[in-house]
Amino acid sequence: MSAARAVAAAALLLAIAPTCAFAHDIPPSVIVQTYVRPEGHTLTVLVRVPLAAMRDVAFPLTGADELDLARAEPMLRDAARIWLAKDLAFYEDDRPLGAPRLAAVRASLPSDRSFGTYEAALAHVTGRPLPAGTRVVWNQAMLDVLFEYAIASDRATFSIQPSLARLGIRVMTVVRYRPPQSPERAFELSGDPGLVRLDPRWHQAAWRFVRFGFAHILDGTDHLLFLLCLVIPLRRFRDLAVVVTAFTAAHSLTLIASASGLAPDALWFTPLIETLIAASIVYMALENIAGSSNLHRRWMIAFGFGLVHGFGFSFALRETLQFAGSHLLTSLLAFNVGVEAGQLAVLALLVPALQLLFRYVVAERMGIVILSALVAHTAWHWTADRWAILRQFQAPTPDAVLMLTLVRWLLVVVGAAAIAWLIAVNWRRLGAGDLRIRPAPKRD
């Protein structure tokens, strides 16, 4: 009897196995598509997410892996409430909105392209569902959801805080915001990005970019080493102010120009700039070893290399400019302010540290040579590695687009040279006196 019962239980399990999907592994990569549109007193949110990311939900199946569309809607609604509604937080003028109304839900084929536009996505989600006999592999299907939030006014400012990282190992949330009577804005958010303002005020955008600029200069090892090469032989506030200001003015110029779309968008351009940045560090370190003492030459070199470093800063801004809203120029200037603040913070630590080093540990000239040699050695390896990557790209073919880009940047370089010439002339007229780098004053 016990053997018969065991066989019956096994047969029963085999019979009911096709009716549900058991728990499965975490998907390696998940892309969530979202439309957000305030209209009247309703915030409409359309979401598309792979059904495979909805773990621990028993979807009814008709075969080994085909979704039973006739009985799937209750489970689809549960998946939308458990995995999406709780992890999509919206704010109106910094006030959290209440729980959304689940207006519509449906399963879609992986080949469906209705989420290309807001209008098509809305018509698709609210339209007729797939026929019950459609063959849909459950872990290849898409879950489309329509949420509706009650709001006070569509003229308010809205923010989103998606916490969807648990959907997969790598989660990318693409948000398309459709404010009334304004162009659509797109965001690409990785993991759990925190609070994202969909229509930031100018001061909100500025503060975000000040913080980003400050953090970026502290994380940029190559920029910090270049700054170290500028500081090692100076260490006087007056000399430092001239050189660092020239470097900041130059990288601000190319950063703004690059963010405005004037930089080449070819694949070879990024490794070219990275190689030139490493080479600039090598050059400055060798100048320190050679004992160059001409302040006029030093700030001119800093200005020239600052133009190159500005492109490097612009690469870091590519993914961040999406948070600028309609305040692009304000955000760029704020980023530069953050970079300058970070540079000043580094200088505030470097200068006293170098003073102590050269006073108690090693003689000044020997210390300059040793530190510069270490920096040159590191930067030389960077240059070699980046040059090897750059050589993998084919040389650009001269065409009308390339020539136009070169002419534009020739104008930028001419303008930068004119600014540098004006600074040099005014510096002399103001009685700069001896332009040689003077050693830091010795203390008894």
N, C-alpha and C positions, 0 to 999 in steps of 0.2 A: 504494500500500500504506500509506503514512504517513497519508493522508487517511482510509482505511478504519479504521486503528487508532484514530485520533482520534475518529471517530464511535462506534466500539465502546466506547472508554473513557468517552465522554460518556453513552452509553446505560447502561453499567454503573453509573456514579455516580447517574444518575436512578433506577435500579432499587433501589439500596440506600439512597437518601436517606431514605425514610420509616421506616427501621428504627431510627433513633437521633435523639436530640435534641442539637443542637449547642450550643456555648457561647452564652449569652445575656447580656443586660445585667443589671446589678445592680438588684434590685428597689428601688423608692423607699421602701417601707414594709413591714416584716415584723413580725408578732406571733407570738411563740412562747408556747404554752401548756404549762405544766408542773405536774405533781402530784408531790409528794415525800412518801413515807410510810415511816417506819421501823417494822418489825414483826419481832419475834424477832431473828434474826441477818441480816436482809436489809433493805436500803434499796431500796424500789421507787420508780422514777422513770418517769413517763409523760410523753412529749413529743409535742406536735403542732406541726408547722412546715409552711409552704407548700412544696410540692415545687419551685416556681419558684426558691426560694432555694438549692437544691442545684445550684450551677453546675458546669460541666465534668464532669457525669456523663451518660453516654450511655444514656438510658432507651430501651428498645425501644418502637417505635410501630407501630401497625397501619395508620395512615393518615398524613395530613399532620401531625396534632397529637393523635392519640388514643393513650393509653397501652395497651400490650399487657400486660394483667394476667397472662396466662399465663406470660410470660417476664420479668416485672419484678422479682420478689423478690430475685434476686442483686444487681441494681443498687440496689434500695432499701436493702439491707443495707450495701452499700458507701457509699451516701450517708449513712446513719446513723453509720457508723464515722468517715468522713472529716470530716463537717460538724458532728456533735453530740458523739460520745463523747469526742473529744479536747478539746473546748471547754467541757465541763461538768465542773468539778472540785468534788468534795464532800469535806468534812472531818468527822471524828468526834472531838470533844474536841480540836480543832485539829490532829489528825493526818490527813494526806491519805489518802483511800481509794484502793485499787488500781483497775485498769481494770475497767469494768463488763462484765457478761455481757449480750450482746444477746439477750434472751429472745424477743422477738417484734417484727415489723415488718409494716406493711401500708399500702396506699394507700387513701385515703378520698375520698368525694365532697365537694365544697365545701359542700354543704347538710347534711352530717352534724352533729348536735348532741350527740353522745355525750360530749364533753368538758365538759359542764355540771356533772357530778359525778365524784368519784373512782371510785365504784363502776361507773358507766356507762362511763367511759373504760376502766377495766381490763377489763370484760366485752367491750367493743368491740374492743380491741387483741388480746386473746387469743381472740376468737371466730373464726367462719368468715370468710375474706376475701371480697371482692367476686367475684361470678361472672366467669369469664373473658370473657364476652361483654358485660360492662357497658361502656358508652361513657363514657370519662373523658378530658376534655381535660387533657393532662399538666401544663400550666402553670397549671391551676386546681385541681389535686388537692392533697390534704393528705397529708403523711407522718406516720404515727403509729408511735411507737417505745416499746418497753418495755425499760428498762435495769434490771439488778439488781446492787447492790453488796453485798459481804460486809461486815458490821459486827460489832462485839463485843457491842453491846447496844442495844436500841431506847430505853433510858433515857438515853443519852448526849446531848450537845448537838451539833447538826449545823449546818454552814455550807455555803454554796454560793458558787462563784465562776464565774459564767457569762461566757464570752468569745465572745459570739455576734455582735458588732458587724459582723463580716465578711459576715454573711448578707444585709445590705441597707444602704441609706443611713441609714435610721432603723429601729432594732430595739428593740422593746419585749418584754421577757420577763416574762410573768405567772407567778408561782410561787405555788402553793397548797400550804402545808405542813400535813400532817395528823399531828401528834404523837399518841402513844397516850394515850387518855383525856383529851384536851384539845381545845378548839375549833380549827377550822381557821383558819390565818393566811394572809393574801394579801399578796403583794408585787408591785409594778410597777417593774421595773428597766429603765432606759434604757441602751442601748449596753453597754459593759463597766463595770459598777458597782464592780468589785473584790470583796473578800470581804464577804459578807452573812451575818450570823449569824441563822439561822432561829429560834433560841430563846435570845436573849442573856441573860447574867447581868446583875444590876442595875448592876454597876460597868462592864460593857462598854457597856450602853445609855447610862449616864450620861456616860461619856467621849466617846462618839460625839456626843451632843447638846451637850456643852460645846464641842467643836470646831466643831460646826455653828453654835452661837450666836455664837461668837467670829468666825467667818468671815462670818456674815450681817451683823453690825453693821458690819464693815469694808466690805462690798459695798453696804450700804444708804446711798446718797447722801443721800436725804431725811432719814433719821434722823441722819446725821452733821451735816447743816446745822442741824437743830434743836438738836443738842448744842452746836454752835458758837455759836448764838444764846444759849444758856444760859450759856456760858463767857465770852463776850467782855467783859461788864461786871464779872465777878466776880474770877476768878483768885486767890482766897484759898481755902486748903484748907477752912477752916471753913464758909464760905459755899457753896462747891462741894459739900461733903459733904451739906448740907441739901437743896439743889436737886436734885442728881443722885439722891440716895436717894429723894426724893419721886417723881421720874420713874420710877425703877426699880420701886418698890413699886406704882405705878399700872399700869404696863404688864404687870407680873407678874399682877396681879389679873385683868385682862381677858383676858390670854393663857390662863390656866388655865380661866377660865369659858368662853371660846370653844372651846377644845380639848375641853371637856366636853360640847359640843353645845348651848350656850345661845345662841350667836349665830345670827342669821337666815341661812338658806342661799339666799336669793333672789339672782338675778343682779345686782340693783342695789346690793347691799350692799358688794361689793368696790370698785366705782368711787366709792361714797359715802365710804368710809373713806379711799381714796387722795386724794380731793379735800379732805377735812378735814385730812389730814396736811399737804398742801401749804399749806392756809390757816393752819394752826398755825405754820408756819415764817414766813409773811408777818407774822402777828401779833407773834411774838416779835421779829422784826427791827425792826418799827415801834416796839415798846416800847423797844428799845435806842436807836433814833434819838431817841425822845421823852425819853430820859434817866430812865426809871423807876428809883428807887433804893430801893424798899421790898422788903426780902428776904422778908418774910412774904407779900406779894402774889406775888412771883416764884415761890416754891416751891409756892404754891397753884395758880398757873397751870401750872407744870410737872406737878403731880399731875393736874390736869384733862386736859391734853393727853396725858399718859402713858396715860390710859385709852383714848384714840383710837389711839395708836401701838401699844398692845397688840394691837389687832385686826390691824394691819399685820403684826406679828410672827407672828400665828396663821396668816395666809395663807401665809407661807413654810413653816410647819410641816405643812401639809396633806399633802404627799407624803412628808414625813420621818417622821411619826409611825408609819408602818408598821414602822420599825426599832426601835420601843420595846419590842416583845414584850409581856409582861405587866407592864411597869414604866412605865406611862403617867405617873403623877405624878412619879416619879423623873426621867424624861426631861424633863418640862416644867421642873422645878426646875433640872436640869442645863443646859437651854437658857438659862434666865435667868442662871445663873452665867456661862455663856459670853458672853452679851450684856454683863453687867456687867464682865467681864474685858476685853472689847473696848472698852467705854466708858472704863475706866480707862487702857487703853493709849493711846487717842486723847487723853485728857486729859493724860497724861504728855508727849505731844508738843505739844499745843496751848498749854498754859499757858506753858512756857518760850518757845515761838515768839512768843506774843503779848507777853510781857514784853520780849523783845528788839526786837520791832517798835515797841512804844510808847516804848521807851527811846532807840533810835538812829535810827528812820526817820521816825515821825510822832508828833505829840502824841496823848495817850491819847484825849481826847474826839473829836478829828477822826478818829482811826483807828477808833473804835467806830462813828461815823456812816458812814464809807466802807465798812467791811466789812459792816455791817448793810444798807446800801443795795444792795450787790452781791447779798447773799443774798436780800433782799426782791424784787429784780428777777427773779432766777432762779425763786424760788418762785412769784411771781405768774404767770409763764408756765406753770408746772406746773399751778397752780390753774385757769387758763383752759382749758388742754388737757383736764384731767381733768373739769372741769365740762361741757365739750362732749360728752365720752363719757357722763357721767352723765345728761345731758338726753335721750339716745337711749332710755333705759329709761322705761317707763310707771310712773306713781306706784302704789305698792302699794295694793291694795284692802283696806279694813279688814275683817277676818274674825276668827274665834275664835283661829286660830293666831297671827296677827299681834298680837292683843291679849294673848295669853298670853306671847308673847315680850317685848312691851313691859313687862308687869308684872314678869317675871323680871329684866329689866335695870334696871327702876326700883328693885327691891330691891338689885341690885348697886351702883347709883349711891348709894342711901341708905347702904349699908354703907361704901362708899368715902368718902362725905362724913363719916360718923361717925368713921372712922379718921383722916381729915385733921383733924377738930375735936379729937380726943384728942391728936394730935401737937402741934397749935398750943397747946392748954392746957398740956400738959406742958413745951413749949418755954418758955413764959412763966414757969411755976413754977420752972424750973431757972435762971431769971435770965439769959435770953438778952440782956437789956439792949437796946441800940440795934439795931433790926431793919433799919436802912438798910444798903444795900450800901456797904461802905467800899472806897475804892480800894486797889489793891495797894501795899504799902510801897515807897517809893522807895529806891534804893540809891545811895550815893555813888560 
